[in-house]
Amino acid sequence: MGSLTQADASSGIVAVGDELQSLAARLGIAWAPIRPEHGLALLETPEGLAIAGDSVHYGNPLQVDFVGGKAAHRRRFGGGRGQLVAKACGLGKGGVTPSIVDATAGLGRDAFVLATLGAEVLLLERVPAIFALLEDGLWRARRDDEAGEIAARMQAMHADAGRELDTVVARSGIAPQVIHLDPMFPHRDKSALVKKDMRLFRELAGDDDDAPRLLEAALDVATHRVVVKRPRKAPPIDGPRPGHMIEGKTSRYDLYVHRALK
């Protein structure tokens, strides 16, 4: 597979036929009408764009769906403002709803939870192939009766937050009170990659070796706090020590607080 980080992804993607092949070419990834036996390829499915490899190694195709599946279940039964990510980002029981930048948006799962709870969220994703899936998922969600109101609070931009966070945020017109970071942790134990969809995502995204630089940029831009999602037993990102930690069963949030949210 060619380099995916050098291509340009379009916004508002709805790709069919020749358009899908053109999009695949821009992403530096193959196009195929069916799941490939080798490598990765861009597919069109009834649920939207997907990137897939052989099922033995990669499992199900990777795609973004804010309408059905796990997103629908979490939207209805996720636990509201008691969820770990909501507490970390300041959407507590007091009714505070800060403006948020998710600077490592990925497939948008955490951002969708925050938008479900009423937050305006700017999603930044630097890997073009992942951004294409994210844009496609948002396009479809905005046309759904139930998910549309939530997706309307989400704005996605293709950008490298570690290099241009301040510029991108200024261009968006958002003054982020909270910046959410979920940098890819560089696993060295192969047993950590047992989830097949995680293998596919990691092959696209790689490790976030510039996490310290990203944290520094986020601390400069956020007006109130930066929250960093980490594996529960992982060390904090190199740099300033977090002021607080919120722990869950498998993950935790490191909080860097400038001032209280009111």
Secondary structure, DSSP 8 states (H G I E B T S, - for coil): ---STTS---SS----THHHHHHHHHHT-EE-SS--SSS-EEEEETTEEEEE--HHHH-S-B---SSSHHHHHHHHHS-GGGSHHHHHTT--TT-----EEETT-TTSHHHHHHHHTT--EEEEE--HHHHHHHHHHHHHHTTSTTTHHHHTTEEEEE--HHHHHHHHHHHHT---SEEEE--------GGGG-SHHHHHHHHHH---TTHHHHHHHHHHH-SSEEEEEEETTS---SSS--SEEEE-SSEEEEEEESS---
